[in-house]
Amino acid sequence: MSISNEKTDNNQRKWLILGSVGIGSFMAALDGSVVNTVLPIIREAFGSEVATVEWVVVVYLLVISGILLTVGRLGDLRGHRPAFLSGFVIFVLGSLLCGLASSAALLVIFRVIQALGAALLMANSPAILTKSFPAAQRGQALGAQATMTYLGMSIGPSLGGWLAQTFGWQSIFFINLPVGLLALVLSWIFVPVDEPHQRQERFDVSGALLFMSGLMALLLCLNQGATWGWSSPVILILFAGSLLLLGLFIRLESHVTAPMLDLTLFKRTVFSASTASAVFNYMALYPVGFVMPFYLIQGLGLSSAEAGLLLTAQPLTMAIAAPISGTLSDRIGTRLP
């Protein structure tokens, strides 16, 4: 009887872990999509140019892209639970500061803090789920997490439009406070303490700095090339610097005993192909997500609430497809789905 009760408790606990992790995924995705919708309103509130206010979104993606690998590796070495809980604390703090920002410049700076918290959540949540669920249910668990992510993206535009119209643009950041604190409490209670895999390994500080610097320089170059001029000295220096830094990163990772990124993974065709596919997928998604609110609100004259409703179509479809795909992968394998 005790063994049966223990199995029941473990079974219930893993779903509570999924719920706690899912709220974090929902919150990070919600914040990314909700800000896009109200960018025109933020621009008007601060009297800023589009080129300035776009940094509210750009800096969020830059920081996440640059440090995602680093904070994931920190989770491996120091434990995924403390990294995950730290992500909630930092994200909630960043949200509070964003809502209190008195200028576009301060808002951009505080979004850096928010992005750091979001990166900690995004990098460590899949690892927590794969540890908590047996192999036969991992597809279902990861599919459910993806559903929470896409639900956040679905609700974000319409919720952001309504909040901005009703309570002002600051409310889109303040809404994260109660949700984030609830998720922090649930995660503290239910996410188990994990033992790091390689406690004896040293963190690859040089690799982390090279990767972050190189990737951010490249993304900044691509983002500002049209504004600053593709042949301008700043853009050329950024591009050359990014190639140099990323080249040094690859060289370093090929020789250190505990690399930030195991480059041998890319010798596997499936890994390389799926990674490239994800890159192209997000290259297609994010430009549309940034441009569409301006087109719908300023081009077509729709209200922010109407624009938000239209922008929910794509992520809502993804939210429906994600759990179906995850469950199918558990039953028939990953290739066909």
QUIKA-V195403 format. One line per field, one symbol per residue. psi: psi as a letter, one per 40 degrees, with the letter a starting at -180 (. if undefined). A space follows every 50 residues. Layout:
BEGIN
psi: ???
END
This chain:
BEGIN
psi: dddddddddddddddddddddddddddddddddddddedddddddefiid ddddedddddddddddeddddddddddehdddddddddddddddddddde heiddddddddddddddddddddeddddddddiideeddddddddddddd ddddddddddddddddeiddddddddddddddddddddddhihihidgde iihgdddddddddddddddddddedddehdeidddddddddddddddddd dddedidgidhheedeehddddddddddddddddddddddddddddddde fiidddddddeedddddddddddddddddddeiddd.
END
